[in-house]
Amino acid sequence: MPERLVVRRGLPASYSGRMQVLAWLLIPLVATILGIAWVVWRSREPKPVDPEQGMEELARFRHAMEKPLPQLRRQPTSDDEGAEQ
């Protein structure tokens, strides 16, 4: 005798149960992927409005990089004083 399956909404019970599990697993996964994509898209740097603004920002950056670094001024500790003697 063929095995009798309980049918809900036109689908066999075993198929319906598997699809419910799949939906419960895929919905949070898809929502997480969409959330990550939205955060990455929102956190990207805005493009300059016009090329002149971008060139001015690049010139300011180059000027800042050309400046020498300030000297490191460190207060001597008790360990430093003992090593000199």
Chimera marker file (.cmm) of the C-alpha trace (Angstrom):
<marker_set name="trace">
<marker id="1" x="0.000" y="0.000" z="0.000" r="1" g="1" b="0" radius="0.5"/>
<marker id="2" x="1.297" y="3.465" z="-0.772" r="1" g="1" b="0" radius="0.5"/>
<marker id="3" x="2.184" y="5.642" z="2.189" r="1" g="1" b="0" radius="0.5"/>
<marker id="4" x="-0.469" y="8.225" z="2.918" r="1" g="1" b="0" radius="0.5"/>
<marker id="5" x="0.764" y="11.790" z="3.464" r="1" g="1" b="0" radius="0.5"/>
<marker id="6" x="-1.145" y="14.533" z="5.171" r="1" g="1" b="0" radius="0.5"/>
<marker id="7" x="-1.673" y="17.357" z="2.715" r="1" g="1" b="0" radius="0.5"/>
<marker id="8" x="-1.776" y="20.986" z="3.836" r="1" g="1" b="0" radius="0.5"/>
<marker id="9" x="-2.542" y="23.712" z="1.329" r="1" g="1" b="0" radius="0.5"/>
<marker id="10" x="-1.930" y="21.341" z="-1.547" r="1" g="1" b="0" radius="0.5"/>
<marker id="11" x="1.581" y="20.292" z="-0.446" r="1" g="1" b="0" radius="0.5"/>
<marker id="12" x="2.686" y="17.114" z="1.298" r="1" g="1" b="0" radius="0.5"/>
<marker id="13" x="3.321" y="17.658" z="5.025" r="1" g="1" b="0" radius="0.5"/>
<marker id="14" x="7.016" y="16.787" z="4.805" r="1" g="1" b="0" radius="0.5"/>
<marker id="15" x="7.583" y="19.314" z="1.998" r="1" g="1" b="0" radius="0.5"/>
<marker id="16" x="5.708" y="22.054" z="3.848" r="1" g="1" b="0" radius="0.5"/>
<marker id="17" x="7.728" y="21.498" z="7.027" r="1" g="1" b="0" radius="0.5"/>
<marker id="18" x="11.031" y="21.675" z="5.163" r="1" g="1" b="0" radius="0.5"/>
<marker id="19" x="10.029" y="24.880" z="3.443" r="1" g="1" b="0" radius="0.5"/>
<marker id="20" x="9.079" y="26.464" z="6.762" r="1" g="1" b="0" radius="0.5"/>
<marker id="21" x="12.489" y="25.639" z="8.199" r="1" g="1" b="0" radius="0.5"/>
<marker id="22" x="14.162" y="26.995" z="5.072" r="1" g="1" b="0" radius="0.5"/>
<marker id="23" x="12.157" y="30.217" z="5.275" r="1" g="1" b="0" radius="0.5"/>
<marker id="24" x="13.013" y="30.689" z="8.957" r="1" g="1" b="0" radius="0.5"/>
<marker id="25" x="16.687" y="30.280" z="8.127" r="1" g="1" b="0" radius="0.5"/>
<marker id="26" x="16.769" y="32.335" z="4.925" r="1" g="1" b="0" radius="0.5"/>
<marker id="27" x="14.784" y="35.365" z="6.096" r="1" g="1" b="0" radius="0.5"/>
<marker id="28" x="17.336" y="36.440" z="8.770" r="1" g="1" b="0" radius="0.5"/>
<marker id="29" x="20.217" y="35.599" z="6.436" r="1" g="1" b="0" radius="0.5"/>
<marker id="30" x="18.833" y="37.769" z="3.630" r="1" g="1" b="0" radius="0.5"/>
<marker id="31" x="18.035" y="40.571" z="6.091" r="1" g="1" b="0" radius="0.5"/>
<marker id="32" x="21.596" y="40.443" z="7.462" r="1" g="1" b="0" radius="0.5"/>
<marker id="33" x="23.138" y="40.567" z="3.984" r="1" g="1" b="0" radius="0.5"/>
<marker id="34" x="20.915" y="43.494" z="2.998" r="1" g="1" b="0" radius="0.5"/>
<marker id="35" x="21.796" y="45.297" z="6.240" r="1" g="1" b="0" radius="0.5"/>
<marker id="36" x="25.521" y="44.840" z="5.666" r="1" g="1" b="0" radius="0.5"/>
<marker id="37" x="25.202" y="46.072" z="2.073" r="1" g="1" b="0" radius="0.5"/>
<marker id="38" x="23.262" y="49.142" z="3.242" r="1" g="1" b="0" radius="0.5"/>
<marker id="39" x="25.878" y="49.983" z="5.919" r="1" g="1" b="0" radius="0.5"/>
<marker id="40" x="28.733" y="49.612" z="3.423" r="1" g="1" b="0" radius="0.5"/>
<marker id="41" x="26.908" y="51.789" z="0.907" r="1" g="1" b="0" radius="0.5"/>
<marker id="42" x="26.106" y="54.488" z="3.490" r="1" g="1" b="0" radius="0.5"/>
<marker id="43" x="29.608" y="54.580" z="4.989" r="1" g="1" b="0" radius="0.5"/>
<marker id="44" x="31.483" y="55.180" z="1.750" r="1" g="1" b="0" radius="0.5"/>
<marker id="45" x="33.116" y="58.538" z="1.176" r="1" g="1" b="0" radius="0.5"/>
<marker id="46" x="31.026" y="61.004" z="-0.785" r="1" g="1" b="0" radius="0.5"/>
<marker id="47" x="32.385" y="61.897" z="-4.177" r="1" g="1" b="0" radius="0.5"/>
<marker id="48" x="33.482" y="65.509" z="-4.684" r="1" g="1" b="0" radius="0.5"/>
<marker id="49" x="30.817" y="67.742" z="-6.115" r="1" g="1" b="0" radius="0.5"/>
<marker id="50" x="33.142" y="69.123" z="-8.748" r="1" g="1" b="0" radius="0.5"/>
<marker id="51" x="36.712" y="68.336" z="-9.874" r="1" g="1" b="0" radius="0.5"/>
<marker id="52" x="38.075" y="71.633" z="-8.547" r="1" g="1" b="0" radius="0.5"/>
<marker id="53" x="37.013" y="70.754" z="-5.014" r="1" g="1" b="0" radius="0.5"/>
<marker id="54" x="38.733" y="67.378" z="-5.307" r="1" g="1" b="0" radius="0.5"/>
<marker id="55" x="41.948" y="68.994" z="-6.560" r="1" g="1" b="0" radius="0.5"/>
<marker id="56" x="41.897" y="71.502" z="-3.675" r="1" g="1" b="0" radius="0.5"/>
<marker id="57" x="41.516" y="68.682" z="-1.162" r="1" g="1" b="0" radius="0.5"/>
<marker id="58" x="44.388" y="66.795" z="-2.797" r="1" g="1" b="0" radius="0.5"/>
<marker id="59" x="46.608" y="69.896" z="-2.643" r="1" g="1" b="0" radius="0.5"/>
<marker id="60" x="45.792" y="70.356" z="1.067" r="1" g="1" b="0" radius="0.5"/>
<marker id="61" x="46.628" y="66.696" z="1.696" r="1" g="1" b="0" radius="0.5"/>
<marker id="62" x="49.957" y="66.957" z="-0.131" r="1" g="1" b="0" radius="0.5"/>
<marker id="63" x="50.832" y="70.120" z="1.767" r="1" g="1" b="0" radius="0.5"/>
<marker id="64" x="50.081" y="68.412" z="5.073" r="1" g="1" b="0" radius="0.5"/>
<marker id="65" x="52.207" y="65.396" z="4.126" r="1" g="1" b="0" radius="0.5"/>
<marker id="66" x="55.196" y="67.598" z="3.242" r="1" g="1" b="0" radius="0.5"/>
<marker id="67" x="55.378" y="69.095" z="6.741" r="1" g="1" b="0" radius="0.5"/>
<marker id="68" x="58.025" y="67.508" z="8.961" r="1" g="1" b="0" radius="0.5"/>
<marker id="69" x="56.855" y="65.577" z="11.978" r="1" g="1" b="0" radius="0.5"/>
<marker id="70" x="57.263" y="67.289" z="15.363" r="1" g="1" b="0" radius="0.5"/>
<marker id="71" x="60.090" y="66.070" z="17.576" r="1" g="1" b="0" radius="0.5"/>
<marker id="72" x="59.160" y="63.491" z="20.157" r="1" g="1" b="0" radius="0.5"/>
<marker id="73" x="59.409" y="65.080" z="23.583" r="1" g="1" b="0" radius="0.5"/>
<marker id="74" x="59.373" y="62.434" z="26.230" r="1" g="1" b="0" radius="0.5"/>
<marker id="75" x="59.701" y="62.980" z="29.944" r="1" g="1" b="0" radius="0.5"/>
<marker id="76" x="62.511" y="60.856" z="31.409" r="1" g="1" b="0" radius="0.5"/>
<marker id="77" x="61.366" y="58.149" z="33.772" r="1" g="1" b="0" radius="0.5"/>
<marker id="78" x="63.199" y="56.768" z="36.753" r="1" g="1" b="0" radius="0.5"/>
<marker id="79" x="64.331" y="53.797" z="34.637" r="1" g="1" b="0" radius="0.5"/>
<marker id="80" x="65.950" y="56.151" z="32.083" r="1" g="1" b="0" radius="0.5"/>
<marker id="81" x="67.917" y="57.979" z="34.770" r="1" g="1" b="0" radius="0.5"/>
<marker id="82" x="69.308" y="54.746" z="36.216" r="1" g="1" b="0" radius="0.5"/>
<marker id="83" x="70.542" y="53.547" z="32.844" r="1" g="1" b="0" radius="0.5"/>
<marker id="84" x="72.639" y="56.680" z="32.216" r="1" g="1" b="0" radius="0.5"/>
<marker id="85" x="74.759" y="56.310" z="35.364" r="1" g="1" b="0" radius="0.5"/>
<link id1="1" id2="2" r="1" g="1" b="0" radius="0.2"/>
<link id1="2" id2="3" r="1" g="1" b="0" radius="0.2"/>
<link id1="3" id2="4" r="1" g="1" b="0" radius="0.2"/>
<link id1="4" id2="5" r="1" g="1" b="0" radius="0.2"/>
<link id1="5" id2="6" r="1" g="1" b="0" radius="0.2"/>
<link id1="6" id2="7" r="1" g="1" b="0" radius="0.2"/>
<link id1="7" id2="8" r="1" g="1" b="0" radius="0.2"/>
<link id1="8" id2="9" r="1" g="1" b="0" radius="0.2"/>
<link id1="9" id2="10" r="1" g="1" b="0" radius="0.2"/>
<link id1="10" id2="11" r="1" g="1" b="0" radius="0.2"/>
<link id1="11" id2="12" r="1" g="1" b="0" radius="0.2"/>
<link id1="12" id2="13" r="1" g="1" b="0" radius="0.2"/>
<link id1="13" id2="14" r="1" g="1" b="0" radius="0.2"/>
<link id1="14" id2="15" r="1" g="1" b="0" radius="0.2"/>
<link id1="15" id2="16" r="1" g="1" b="0" radius="0.2"/>
<link id1="16" id2="17" r="1" g="1" b="0" radius="0.2"/>
<link id1="17" id2="18" r="1" g="1" b="0" radius="0.2"/>
<link id1="18" id2="19" r="1" g="1" b="0" radius="0.2"/>
<link id1="19" id2="20" r="1" g="1" b="0" radius="0.2"/>
<link id1="20" id2="21" r="1" g="1" b="0" radius="0.2"/>
<link id1="21" id2="22" r="1" g="1" b="0" radius="0.2"/>
<link id1="22" id2="23" r="1" g="1" b="0" radius="0.2"/>
<link id1="23" id2="24" r="1" g="1" b="0" radius="0.2"/>
<link id1="24" id2="25" r="1" g="1" b="0" radius="0.2"/>
<link id1="25" id2="26" r="1" g="1" b="0" radius="0.2"/>
<link id1="26" id2="27" r="1" g="1" b="0" radius="0.2"/>
<link id1="27" id2="28" r="1" g="1" b="0" radius="0.2"/>
<link id1="28" id2="29" r="1" g="1" b="0" radius="0.2"/>
<link id1="29" id2="30" r="1" g="1" b="0" radius="0.2"/>
<link id1="30" id2="31" r="1" g="1" b="0" radius="0.2"/>
<link id1="31" id2="32" r="1" g="1" b="0" radius="0.2"/>
<link id1="32" id2="33" r="1" g="1" b="0" radius="0.2"/>
<link id1="33" id2="34" r="1" g="1" b="0" radius="0.2"/>
<link id1="34" id2="35" r="1" g="1" b="0" radius="0.2"/>
<link id1="35" id2="36" r="1" g="1" b="0" radius="0.2"/>
<link id1="36" id2="37" r="1" g="1" b="0" radius="0.2"/>
<link id1="37" id2="38" r="1" g="1" b="0" radius="0.2"/>
<link id1="38" id2="39" r="1" g="1" b="0" radius="0.2"/>
<link id1="39" id2="40" r="1" g="1" b="0" radius="0.2"/>
<link id1="40" id2="41" r="1" g="1" b="0" radius="0.2"/>
<link id1="41" id2="42" r="1" g="1" b="0" radius="0.2"/>
<link id1="42" id2="43" r="1" g="1" b="0" radius="0.2"/>
<link id1="43" id2="44" r="1" g="1" b="0" radius="0.2"/>
<link id1="44" id2="45" r="1" g="1" b="0" radius="0.2"/>
<link id1="45" id2="46" r="1" g="1" b="0" radius="0.2"/>
<link id1="46" id2="47" r="1" g="1" b="0" radius="0.2"/>
<link id1="47" id2="48" r="1" g="1" b="0" radius="0.2"/>
<link id1="48" id2="49" r="1" g="1" b="0" radius="0.2"/>
<link id1="49" id2="50" r="1" g="1" b="0" radius="0.2"/>
<link id1="50" id2="51" r="1" g="1" b="0" radius="0.2"/>
<link id1="51" id2="52" r="1" g="1" b="0" radius="0.2"/>
<link id1="52" id2="53" r="1" g="1" b="0" radius="0.2"/>
<link id1="53" id2="54" r="1" g="1" b="0" radius="0.2"/>
<link id1="54" id2="55" r="1" g="1" b="0" radius="0.2"/>
<link id1="55" id2="56" r="1" g="1" b="0" radius="0.2"/>
<link id1="56" id2="57" r="1" g="1" b="0" radius="0.2"/>
<link id1="57" id2="58" r="1" g="1" b="0" radius="0.2"/>
<link id1="58" id2="59" r="1" g="1" b="0" radius="0.2"/>
<link id1="59" id2="60" r="1" g="1" b="0" radius="0.2"/>
<link id1="60" id2="61" r="1" g="1" b="0" radius="0.2"/>
<link id1="61" id2="62" r="1" g="1" b="0" radius="0.2"/>
<link id1="62" id2="63" r="1" g="1" b="0" radius="0.2"/>
<link id1="63" id2="64" r="1" g="1" b="0" radius="0.2"/>
<link id1="64" id2="65" r="1" g="1" b="0" radius="0.2"/>
<link id1="65" id2="66" r="1" g="1" b="0" radius="0.2"/>
<link id1="66" id2="67" r="1" g="1" b="0" radius="0.2"/>
<link id1="67" id2="68" r="1" g="1" b="0" radius="0.2"/>
<link id1="68" id2="69" r="1" g="1" b="0" radius="0.2"/>
<link id1="69" id2="70" r="1" g="1" b="0" radius="0.2"/>
<link id1="70" id2="71" r="1" g="1" b="0" radius="0.2"/>
<link id1="71" id2="72" r="1" g="1" b="0" radius="0.2"/>
<link id1="72" id2="73" r="1" g="1" b="0" radius="0.2"/>
<link id1="73" id2="74" r="1" g="1" b="0" radius="0.2"/>
<link id1="74" id2="75" r="1" g="1" b="0" radius="0.2"/>
<link id1="75" id2="76" r="1" g="1" b="0" radius="0.2"/>
<link id1="76" id2="77" r="1" g="1" b="0" radius="0.2"/>
<link id1="77" id2="78" r="1" g="1" b="0" radius="0.2"/>
<link id1="78" id2="79" r="1" g="1" b="0" radius="0.2"/>
<link id1="79" id2="80" r="1" g="1" b="0" radius="0.2"/>
<link id1="80" id2="81" r="1" g="1" b="0" radius="0.2"/>
<link id1="81" id2="82" r="1" g="1" b="0" radius="0.2"/>
<link id1="82" id2="83" r="1" g="1" b="0" radius="0.2"/>
<link id1="83" id2="84" r="1" g="1" b="0" radius="0.2"/>
<link id1="84" id2="85" r="1" g="1" b="0" radius="0.2"/>
</marker_set>
